[in-house]
Amino acid sequence: MQKKLTPAERLIVAADFKPPPEQLDGECATARDWVGGQVLHLADSLQGTGVCIKVNSALRTCGYSLIGLLHQREVRVFADLKLTDIGETLSTDGMFLREARPYLLTTMCAVGAPALRVLKAELPDTEVLGVTVLTSLKEDDTQKMFGCSVAEAVMRFAQTAVDGNLDGLISSPKEAEMIRAKFGTALSLNTPAIRPAWAVVPGDDQNLKRVMTPADAIKAGADRIVVGRPIIQAKNPRDAVMRTIDEIASAMA
């Protein structure tokens, strides 16, 4: 990781909004407009903080024009699309995304190094991140899916990312130290499954054995942390963002 990031630049806010049932009772366009509106409202409230906003389902339903609308609000955009396909299709995806200019983009390491290289070649100005093992997965899951432990699967996918010329990884903070030990600063480490000590997430779907606080994740070697529901479900998301940035800063001191 060559970039020197400020505490604010180390925070990615996940704009993971799910339409309430009443929005889905009518036309799909109503739910689409609602989600897009929530993302833009969040961007407006966080303007000037220096954080990056992550969009996934909203981006799929609203289209790449949403990236342009977020750029108009002077926020950097993380297109969390988790692209997975053959190389020829990923090349096409990269061509379309190049015009949209996302700051960060995700793809699945499981597509293999050749396909990753093709995608990255289309996006020289976007930091392309390889997703290793989803943070909701547990040991039993990875044994069934990959025939190995979570840690082994993460390290295999990390090597695939290096072989695929990617810029960084998505992995839980629990794996940050071992990734750093093997790969040094060759890859940026971007860690979801972050839960501030002050946050309560009802019905949390994360594997709590792979969760850390913002400060602990930064100390473990994460370059950026991804925080979603603790911020977007807060009464005042901007205050929650500033509180998280302060925690990151204290871990960097």
N, C-alpha and C positions, 0 to 999 in steps of 0.2 A: 504494500500500500504506500504509494508515493505522495499522496495528497496530505497536506496538513489541514486538518479540519478543526473548526471552532466547535465549542460545545453545542451550539445551535445546529450546526451542520451535521452533527453526529446523531441528531434526532430525526427519525422518520415517523410521521403520524399517519397511521393507517385509516383511511376514510372508508371503512368497511360498513356501509349503511345497508340495512336490510329493510325493505318496505314493510310497514305494518299491514296486517290482514285487510284493513279497510281500503288500503290503496290497491290491493289486488282483486277486490271485488268488481272493479270496473274494467276499463280498457287497460291493456298492458302499457300503453303510452302514458297513462296517469302515473303508474308506478315508476316508469322510466324518468318522467319529469321530476317526480318527488326525489328520487335518488340523486339525479343530477343537481337538483336544487340544494340538497343537503351538502353535497361535496363542495359546491361553490360558496355556500354560506360559511362552511368551515374554513375555506381558503380566505374568505374576506376577514374572518375573525382572527386568523393567524398571520395576516399580511404584516410583513416587517419583522417577524420573529427570526427569520433565517432558516426555518425548518423545511424539510421536504415532505410533500404529501404523496402517499401511496394510494393508488386506485387499482382495483381489479374488477369486480363484478360491475361497478358503475361504468368502467371503461368499456367493457364488453357490450353493455346494453346501450350506452350513449354514443359510442364510437370515438375515434381518435380526435374528433373536434373538441372533445372535453379537455384534452391536453392543451390545445390552443387557448381555451378559455381560462385555464389555470395559469398559463404563461402570462396572460393579460393581467392577472392579479399578482404577478411578480413572485410566484412560488415555483420551486423546482418540482418536477413530477417524476415519480417512480411508477412506471407502467408494470404492475405486477401481473403479467399475463401468463407466466409459467408455460411458455411456449414448448410444445412437444410434438414433433413430427419428423418426417424425413428431411434430409438436407435441402432438397429442391424447394420444398414448401417453406422451410425456415428462411431460405434465401429470399423468397417472395415477401414473407413477413418483414424481413429486415429492410427491404426496399421501401415498403409502405411506411414503416416506422421511422426511417431516416428523415422523412419530411416532417414528421410530427415532433422530432427532437426530444424524446424523453431523456431525462438526466440519468435514470437507472432503468433497467429492464431485467426481468427474470425469464430464464428458460430452465428446463429440467435437465440435469446432468445425465439422466437415464437415456437420453436420445443418442448419446455416444459422441466421442471427440470429433469425428469428421463432420457431423451435422453442426456441432457447436462452432467449429472453425468457420463454416460457411456463413452462419448467422453473424458472428462477430465481424467478419470481413465486410459485411454490408453496413455495419454501424460503428465506424471508427471513433465517432464523437460521443457515443453513449457507453456508459459503464454497464457491461453485461454481466449479470450475476447468475451463477448456476445454483439451482435448488438441490440440496443434498437429500436429507430425510425430513419430511414434513414434521413439524414440531408436535403434532397430535399423536404421532406414532410411538408405540412402546416396544419393548424388547420382543414380545410375542409376535407383534406385527412384522417387524423386520426379519425375524427368523422365518416366518411363513412366506414373506414376499421376496427376500433376498438371500435367505439361507445363512444369515450371519447376524451378529449383534448390531445395535444402533451405531455404536462407535466404529465398528468395522465398515459398515455401509457408508457412513459419512466419509471416512478416509478414502474409500474406493472412489466415491463420487468426486471428492476433492481432487484426486489425481486425474480423473477424467476432465475436470474443469481446467486444470493446468495444461493437459494435453490438447484441449480444445481452444486454447488461447483466450480463455475468459479472463475477466478483470477481477472477479470476486466470487464469493459464496454466500448462500443463505443457509444458515444452520443455527441450531439452538445455541445459547451461550455456554451450555455445559460442554460443548465440543471445541470451544474456542482455543483453549490452551493447547490441546493436542494438535490442532491444525497449525497453530503458530509454531509449535515445536518442530514439525516436519517441513512446513512450507515457508516459514519465515514471513516476510512481507510481500511475497509474490502475489498474494490474493488479498483483496479487502474482505473483511469479515463483517457480515451484516446479520444481526441476530434478532429474530422475533422471539416470542414466548417471554416477553419482558413484563414483569408485574411490579410496579412500585409498591413499597411496603404499605403505603396509604390507600392502595386501590382495592376495591372489592368488585369482582366480576361474577355476577350470578350465572350459574350453569356453565362455568369455565370449561372449555373443551380441550385445553392444552394438557399435555402430559406434564403434570406438576413436578416430576422428577427432573425435567429438563428446563425449568423456569428459573430466572434470576431477576434480581432488582436491577435498575439501570446502573447504579454505581458498581455492583459486583460484575456485571457484564463488561463494562469498560475496563475494569481492573483485570479481567480475565483475558483481555486482548481484542475485544470487539471494536471495530472502527465506527460502526453505526448501530443503533438499536432501533427496533420497530415497536412502537406502542400504539395500540388501537383503542379498544374499548375503555381502558382506564381514562383516556383523554376525551374521546368523542361522547362518552356517556356521563362525563362530569358536568356539574351544573354550569361551570365556566371553563370551557376547553382551553381558552388562552391562559388562564391562571394555572391549569394543570400542565400545560406546555412549559410555562416559565418555571414551574416547580421542578419539572423533570430536567430542564436545561441546567438548573442550579445543581441538581444532584450529579449530573454528568460532569459539570465543572469541578465539583468537589472531588470527584474520583480522579480527575486529571491533574489535580494540584500536587 
